[in-house]
Amino acid sequence: MDILGDGIYETEDAALQFPTAADTNYDRLVVGNDRATAFGQIDPIATATNNLEIKKNQDSGKCDCCPVTGEGTESCHDCCVKLNYEDITVGDRTATAFGFAAATNNVKIVTNQQ
């Protein structure tokens, strides 16, 4: 990611503009392709399994508020202006079974943004 300034961020596919006064967090996660193949006989049964579990937390930072009264408040920005941008891309997941065999794909994505 290239930061162009004034809250403009450029990625491979797009350019995004965020408020410059915001606590900003941009996160990108790319998972490639996954393949599993099982060739089974009568006993035991072969199994092709793809398991993918992504657990992700994202926090754009602490809220620092300006005092309501006092000097210097004219330069303050809004309190707790936060921006979390999350981009998760998961590739092709293929599980194939031949003969006396089984195939499963399990995908679980859990994200938390603060």
C-alpha positions as CSV (number, residue, x, y, z in Angstrom):
1,M,0.0,0.0,0.0
2,D,1.3,3.4,-0.9
3,I,0.3,6.4,1.1
4,L,-0.1,9.4,-1.2
5,G,-0.9,12.0,1.5
6,D,-4.0,13.8,2.6
7,G,-5.7,10.6,3.6
8,I,-5.4,9.0,0.1
9,Y,-4.2,5.4,0.1
10,E,-3.4,3.4,-3.0
11,T,-3.6,-0.4,-3.2
12,E,-3.1,-2.8,-6.1
13,D,-6.7,-2.4,-7.3
14,A,-8.0,1.0,-6.1
15,A,-7.3,4.3,-4.4
16,L,-9.2,5.1,-1.3
17,Q,-9.7,8.4,0.5
18,F,-10.2,8.5,4.3
19,P,-10.8,11.5,6.5
20,T,-7.3,12.9,7.4
21,A,-8.3,13.5,11.0
22,A,-9.4,9.9,11.6
23,D,-7.5,7.3,13.4
24,T,-7.1,5.0,10.4
25,N,-6.2,1.3,10.2
26,Y,-6.1,-0.5,6.8
27,D,-5.5,-4.2,6.8
28,R,-5.3,-6.6,3.9
29,L,-5.1,-10.4,4.2
30,V,-4.7,-12.6,1.1
31,V,-4.9,-16.4,1.4
32,G,-4.0,-18.4,-1.7
33,N,-5.6,-21.5,-3.2
34,D,-5.9,-24.8,-1.3
35,R,-6.5,-28.2,-2.8
36,A,-7.0,-31.6,-1.2
37,T,-7.6,-34.9,-3.0
38,A,-8.5,-38.4,-1.6
39,F,-8.4,-41.7,-3.5
40,G,-10.3,-44.3,-1.4
41,Q,-10.5,-48.0,-1.2
42,I,-13.2,-49.9,0.7
43,D,-11.7,-49.7,4.2
44,P,-10.6,-47.3,5.6
45,I,-12.4,-44.5,3.9
46,A,-10.0,-41.8,2.7
47,T,-10.8,-38.1,3.5
48,A,-9.7,-35.0,1.7
49,T,-10.2,-32.0,4.1
50,N,-9.5,-28.3,3.8
51,N,-9.7,-26.4,7.1
52,L,-9.2,-22.7,7.1
53,E,-9.8,-20.5,10.2
54,I,-9.0,-16.9,10.4
55,K,-9.2,-14.9,13.6
56,K,-8.4,-11.3,13.3
57,N,-8.6,-8.2,15.5
58,Q,-8.1,-4.7,14.3
59,D,-8.0,-1.5,16.3
60,S,-7.4,1.9,14.8
61,G,-6.2,3.4,18.0
62,K,-7.1,5.2,21.2
63,C,-9.6,8.0,21.3
64,D,-8.0,11.3,22.3
65,C,-10.7,13.9,22.8
66,C,-10.1,17.6,23.0
67,P,-11.2,19.4,26.2
68,V,-14.6,21.1,25.9
69,T,-13.3,24.4,27.3
70,G,-9.9,26.0,27.4
71,E,-7.2,27.3,25.0
72,G,-6.2,25.5,21.9
73,T,-9.6,23.8,21.2
74,E,-9.8,25.5,17.8
75,S,-7.2,23.0,16.4
76,C,-8.9,19.9,17.8
77,H,-10.7,17.4,15.6
78,D,-13.8,15.4,16.3
79,C,-13.4,13.0,19.2
80,C,-13.2,9.4,18.3
81,V,-13.3,9.6,14.5
82,K,-12.1,6.1,13.8
83,L,-11.8,4.2,10.5
84,N,-11.1,0.5,10.2
85,Y,-10.9,-0.8,6.6
86,E,-10.4,-4.6,6.3
87,D,-10.0,-6.5,3.1
88,I,-9.9,-10.4,3.3
89,T,-9.5,-12.4,0.1
90,V,-9.6,-16.2,0.2
91,G,-8.6,-18.1,-2.9
92,D,-10.1,-21.3,-4.4
93,R,-10.6,-24.1,-2.0
94,T,-11.1,-27.5,-3.6
95,A,-11.6,-30.8,-1.9
96,T,-12.0,-33.8,-4.3
97,A,-12.8,-37.5,-3.4
98,F,-12.6,-40.5,-5.7
99,G,-13.8,-44.0,-4.9
100,F,-14.8,-44.8,-1.3
101,A,-13.7,-41.4,-0.1
102,A,-15.0,-38.2,1.4
103,A,-14.2,-34.5,0.8
104,T,-15.0,-31.5,3.0
105,N,-14.2,-27.8,3.0
106,N,-14.4,-25.8,6.3
107,V,-14.0,-22.1,6.3
108,K,-14.4,-19.9,9.4
109,I,-13.6,-16.2,9.4
110,V,-14.0,-14.2,12.7
111,T,-13.1,-10.5,12.7
112,N,-13.3,-7.8,15.4
113,Q,-12.9,-4.1,14.7
114,Q,-12.6,-1.4,17.4
